[in-house]
Amino acid sequence: MQTDDLDKLQTKDRQPGVESRMDPPPEFMPRYPGSGRLKGKSAIITGGDSGIGRATAVLFAREGADVIIVYLDEGEDAETTAEAIREEGGRVLCLSGDLGHKSFCEEVVSKTVDKFGKLDVLVNNAAEQHAREDVTDISEEQLFHTFRTNLGGQFFMVQAALPHLERGASIVCTTSVTAYRGQDLLVDYASSKGAILSMVRALSSKLAPDGIRVNGVAPGPIWTPLIPASFPPDKVEDFGKSAPLGRPGQPNEVAPAMLFLACEDASYMTGQVLHPNGGDLVGG
């Protein structure tokens, strides 16, 4: 990928980015045949229009789930994801809105239950990030907006979902490698992801007596629309090369971790975090 081409892919700070403009496109299709691990289940995936969310949505559909994808305003990306879900034989509902508003999160859950009759899996994946060279350049507005979307959106979705989750249900929250080792250009984002990590641990203990599992996935450098929408071209060109595996990961390399935690394969796991990060040794 040439540096001169990167400016054409996205408008920097236009979050969360548009997958249809990425070159090369992220890899999102599942690599293996399904085995019915989510057959008869209903799953909400926030940020499901693109990136890790898209790969997770298509994989869940292949495994038999009805899928609700929630996105901000990337209608073209959402329809591409929906079509891929239909091609897997799945049913899909697309809902657009701002997860930073509790009322919208309640609407998402209400429409899910109205359409599919129940809710079994919640994947909290939507996020935004804004690179800043100097910490003092992080405005009050940016700080509060990042936390409202990244942490608030996940918290509000959990609150809305809980009355409908029964024993055996699963919540999977996307945190980040930055929650463990920080990131110089993303101090507010890393802080919000650290808060999500703490939320996973607190919720897992709180909900364990109800038989509801809560786990997290902490991706490393994954090629998603957030990357060209967040960083200058020189940073994008070198993205992921410092990982021990020497490259960025693809969304379909993260989605299997989401599936594992969502299904009965992980029936004895709660309060845990998986680390698809290319070999970055974090978490102890």
N, C-alpha and C positions, 0 to 999 in steps of 0.2 A: 504494500500500500504506500503510495507516494504522499509526502507531506503536503504537496500542493493540492491534492485531492481532498484532504480532510476537511478543509473549511467548507466544502460543498455539502458535507454530510448532515450537519446539524447547525442550528443556531445556538451558540454557546449560552448556557444558563436557561435555555428553554427546556424545562423539566417536565416529565422524565425522559424526554428524547423520543425520536421516531425511528423505529426499526427499519421501516421500508426505505430509508435513506442511507442505510449503512452499507459500506463496501470495505471488506467482504461482509456478506450477511452473516449474522450469528447462526450457529447450528442448533436447531431446536427439536428436530424429529427424534423420537425414541429409537434406540438402537436394536431393541429386541422385541419379539412378539409378546403380547400381553398374556397374563395367566389368571385374569379375573380377580386380582387382589383387592379391587375396590368395587366389585360387582354389587349393584343395588345401593351404592352409597351416593350421597349428595355432598359436593365439595365447593366451598367458596374459595377463590384464589384472587386476592387483591393484587393489583399490578399484573393481571393475567393477560394483558394485551400483547406484551412483548417480553424479550429477555428471559430471565429465569422463570417468570410467571407464565409466559407462553409455553415454554418447554414443559413445565409442570402440568399445565392444563391439558396439553395434548397427551402426555404420558398417562395422566389420570383417566382421560377418556379411553385410551387404549386398554386400561385395566378395568374398564366397566363403569366408571363413575359418571353421574350427571354433573356438569361443571357450570359454575357461575363465575364469569370473569368480570372483575371490577376494574375500571380504568378512569383516568381523569378526563381526557378529551381526544385521545388518539384513536378516532373512529376507524380509520383505514387499517391500522394495526390490529385493532380488536376484531374487525371482520375477517381478516386473514387468519387469526387464531380460531375464530368461531368456525370458519370453513374447514380448517384442519381437524377440529374436534368432530364435526359432522362426518368427515371422511373416515374417521375412526369408528363411526357408528354411534357416537355419543350425542346426548341432548345438551344444549347449551343455552344459557341466558347471559346477555351482555348488559351491564349496568354502568352508566357513566356518571361521575360526580366526584366531589371532594371528600375524601375520607377524614379530613381534619375536622369535619362537622359531624357531631354525634348523631344528629337527626338523619343524615344520609346513611350512616352505618346501620341505623335501625331500619331504614327503608330497604337496604340491601337484604338484610336477614328476613324481613317480612315478605319481600317478593320471592325470595328463595323458597321459603316454606309454602307460600301460596302456589308456586309453580311445581315444586317437586315433593311437597308434603313433609319434608323433614330436612335436617341438617346434621351431617355426620362428621365432616372434616372442615376445619377453618385453616387456611394457609394465609398468614399475614405476611405479605411480601412487598407491597408498594412502598416506595421511598423516593426521596430526592436528596441531592447533594450539590453543593456550590463551592468550587475550589477558590481559596483565597490565600495569597502569599503571606499576608500579614494578619495576625489574629485581630489586630485593631480594626481591620477592614470588615470584619464580620459585624454587620449592623444588628441592632436590636430586632428589627423586623425579620432579618434572615434567620437569626437564632431561634426566635419564637416560631417562625414558619416551619423550619426544619424539624423542630421537636413536635410541633402540632401534627405534621404529616407523618413522620417516622414513628414516633412513640404514641402520640395521641390517636392516630388512625388505628394502630394495632390495639390499643387499650379500649377504644370505643367499639371496635368490632368484637372483641371478647365480651364486653358487657352486653352487647346486643345479641350475641350468639348463645350465651350461657343458658337462658331459659329454654332453649330448644335442643341443647346437647344432652344426650343420654349416656349412661354407662357404656364405655367402649369407644366413645368419641375421641377425636384427636385434634389438638391445636398445634400447628407448626409455625414458628415465627422466624423470619429471616433477620438475623443479626449480621455480623461482618467480622472478618479478620481484624478490621480496624478497632473493634471493641477490645481486642486483646493487646495489640501493639501500637495503636494510634496511627495517625496519618497526618503529616505536617501541613498538607494543603486542605485538609478536611476536618478541622478540629471540632466544629459543631456537629458534623455528621457522625464522626467517631464517638462523640459523647452521647449522641442519641442512640447509637447502636449498643453502647455499653449499658444504657438504661434498659434497652430491650432485653439484653442478656440477664440483667437482674430481674426483670419482669418474668421471664421464663422460669427462673429459679423459684421466685415467690409464688407464682401461679401453680407450678407443678406441685408444690407442697399443699397449697390451699385446695386444689381440686382432686388430689389423689384419693381422698376418701369417697369421692363421687364416681371414681372409675374413669375420669377424664384425664388423658395424658397430655402433657404440655412439653414440647421439645423445641429445639432451635437448630438452624443451619447457619453456619458462619462462612459464607463464600470468601474466597480470595479474589484475585484479579480475573473477573469474568467479562467476556466481550458482550456487553449489553448496550442499549441506547444511552444509558446514563453516562457512559465513558466519553464519547465524542461531544455529548451535551454539557460536560462538566470541565474538561481539560483543554488547554491549548494544543495545537497540532503536534508540537514536538513531544509533549507528554503522551499523546495518544499513540504516536508512532512507536514509542518504546514501551507501551503498556504491556505489563505482564512478563517482560523479558527478565526481570530480576528474580522471578520465582525460581525455586530450585529446579523445576521441570523446564524452565527456560521459555515459557510461552504463556499467554493468557488462556484461561479455561473457557469452555463453551457452555451455554445454558443447559444443553442436554447432558452435561457432565455433573450438573448440580441437581437436576430434577430427580434422579434416582434416590438421592438422599431424602428429598421431600417425600417421595413415595414410601420409602422404607419406614419413616417415622409416622406416616399417615395410616399405614395399614397394620394388620395384625402381626406382621413379621416383627414389629417392635413392641409387642404387647407388654414386655417387661421393662420398657424404657420410659422414663419420664424425668424431666429436669436436666436432660442431656443436650449436648450440642455436637453436631457433626461438622467436619472441617474440610470441605472440598476446596483446597486453596493452593494446589500445586506443590505442596511439600513444605510450606511455612510451618515451623514447629512452634505452636502456641497452645495455651490452655493447660499446660502442666500434665 
